[in-house]
Amino acid sequence: MLITYLWINNIFILCKLKAKFDFTDDCECSIEVNPGTVDFDKLKKYREAGLNRLSIGLQSCNENELKALGRIHDYSAFEETYRLAREAGFDNINVDLMSSVPEQTEESFSRSLRMVCGLEPEHISVYSLIVEEGTPFADMELNLPDEETERAIYHNTKCILEEYGYKQYEISNYAK
């Protein structure tokens, strides 16, 4: 199975790199996972192999938005992945969210952002959906937020994250 091969290959590559190069104690080694695609054993092995930062591709806490994006997970699968990651020893977690997605409102995005903040991940990344030519979304009729709503979401993102103690360190990235 391709996923198993990639998972084993990721650990193999990291072990080979560590054998060849000196990694400082504060070196950040990160991997991205999607909710529901990892279990405790896999997360524990990632941690034991030296991965010390996990980025989880949630995208939204809203079930309708997740469906509109074609995601295979729901919010409860994300919560389980997040809990298992903490149990596996990850103390540096990023959560990815998307703004300006189909069916999204200013209020639904703010709810998602506050729900994620309540979990207290160390990082939160917020990317705006860009519909590119040649992608499935480009050929679909999408109910996207208008430009005024997009601007309000961007402004509110920074305000809400600051309220929870997050500081912007790149255009789409915030950390405690």
C-alpha positions in Angstrom: 0.0 0.0 0.0 1.4 3.4 -1.0 0.5 5.2 2.3 2.4 2.5 4.3 5.4 2.7 2.0 5.5 6.5 2.3 5.2 6.4 6.1 8.1 3.9 6.4 10.1 5.8 3.8 9.7 9.1 5.8 11.1 7.5 8.9 13.9 5.8 6.9 14.9 9.1 5.2 14.9 10.9 8.6 17.1 8.2 10.1 19.5 8.3 7.2 19.8 12.1 7.5 20.4 11.9 11.3 23.2 9.3 10.6 24.9 11.6 8.1 24.4 15.0 9.7 24.5 16.4 13.3 21.1 17.6 14.3 21.2 20.2 17.1 18.8 19.7 20.0 16.7 22.6 18.9 16.5 21.5 15.3 12.8 21.5 14.1 11.8 18.3 12.2 8.3 18.6 11.0 5.8 16.4 9.1 2.3 17.2 7.9 -0.6 14.8 8.4 -4.3 14.8 7.7 -6.9 14.0 10.3 -7.9 10.3 10.4 -4.8 9.1 8.4 -2.6 8.4 11.4 -3.1 6.3 14.5 -1.3 6.4 17.9 1.4 3.9 16.9 2.3 5.8 13.7 2.5 9.1 15.6 4.6 7.5 18.4 7.0 6.1 15.8 7.2 9.6 14.1 8.1 11.1 17.5 10.6 8.4 18.4 12.3 8.9 15.0 12.9 12.5 15.9 10.0 14.4 14.4 9.2 17.1 16.9 6.7 19.3 15.1 3.4 18.0 13.6 1.2 20.0 11.3 -2.4 18.8 11.1 -4.4 19.8 8.0 -7.8 20.5 9.6 -8.9 23.3 7.1 -12.2 24.0 8.9 -14.2 22.9 12.0 -17.4 23.3 10.0 -18.7 20.0 8.5 -20.4 21.7 5.5 -17.2 23.5 4.6 -15.2 20.3 5.0 -17.6 18.5 2.6 -17.4 21.4 0.1 -13.6 21.1 0.1 -13.9 17.4 -0.5 -12.1 16.5 2.8 -12.2 12.9 3.9 -12.3 13.8 7.6 -14.8 15.4 9.9 -14.0 17.6 13.0 -14.2 14.7 15.4 -11.5 12.9 13.4 -9.3 16.0 13.8 -10.0 16.1 17.5 -8.9 12.5 17.8 -5.7 13.0 15.8 -4.9 16.1 17.9 -5.4 14.2 21.1 -3.3 11.2 19.9 -0.5 13.6 18.8 -0.3 15.0 22.3 -0.4 11.5 23.8 2.4 10.5 21.5 4.6 13.3 22.9 4.2 16.1 20.3 4.4 19.4 22.2 4.8 21.5 19.0 1.7 21.2 16.9 0.5 23.4 14.0 -3.1 23.4 12.8 -3.9 24.4 9.2 -7.1 26.3 8.5 -8.4 27.7 5.2 -10.3 30.9 4.7 -12.5 32.0 1.8 -13.7 28.4 1.1 -17.0 27.4 -0.4 -20.0 27.9 2.0 -17.9 29.9 4.5 -19.2 33.0 6.3 -17.3 35.4 8.5 -19.0 33.9 11.5 -18.3 30.2 10.6 -14.6 31.0 10.1 -14.4 32.9 13.4 -16.0 29.9 15.1 -13.5 27.6 13.6 -10.6 29.8 14.6 -11.8 30.1 18.2 -12.4 26.3 18.4 -8.8 25.7 17.3 -7.4 28.4 19.6 -9.2 26.7 22.5 -7.0 23.6 21.9 -3.9 25.7 22.4 -1.7 24.5 19.5 1.7 26.2 19.4 1.1 27.3 15.8 -1.8 28.1 13.6 -1.6 28.6 9.8 -4.4 30.3 7.9 -4.3 30.1 4.2 -6.8 31.7 1.8 -8.2 29.4 -0.9 -7.0 30.3 -4.3 -8.9 28.6 -7.2 -6.3 27.8 -9.8 -7.0 27.0 -13.5 -6.8 23.3 -14.2 -8.0 22.2 -10.8 -11.4 20.6 -10.1 -12.6 23.7 -8.3 -11.9 25.8 -11.4 -14.6 24.0 -13.3 -17.2 24.1 -10.5 -19.7 26.7 -9.5 -18.7 27.6 -6.0 -20.4 29.6 -3.3 -17.3 31.6 -2.3 -17.3 34.5 0.1 -17.3 37.9 -1.6 -14.2 40.2 -1.5 -15.6 42.3 1.5 -16.1 39.1 3.5 -12.6 37.9 2.5 -11.1 41.1 3.8 -13.1 40.9 7.0 -11.9 37.3 7.6 -8.3 38.3 7.1 -8.6 41.2 9.5 -10.5 39.2 12.1 -7.9 36.4 11.9 -5.2 38.6 13.2 -7.4 40.1 15.9 -8.7 36.8 17.2 -5.3 35.2 17.2 -3.8 38.1 19.0 -6.6 37.8 21.6 -5.5 34.2 22.2 -1.8 35.2 22.5 -0.7 34.3 18.9 1.8 36.6 17.0 2.0 36.7 13.3 5.5 35.6 12.1 4.8 35.1 8.4 1.9 36.2 6.1 -0.2 33.1 7.0 1.5 31.8 10.1 1.0 32.6 13.8 2.6 31.2 16.9 2.5 31.5 20.7 
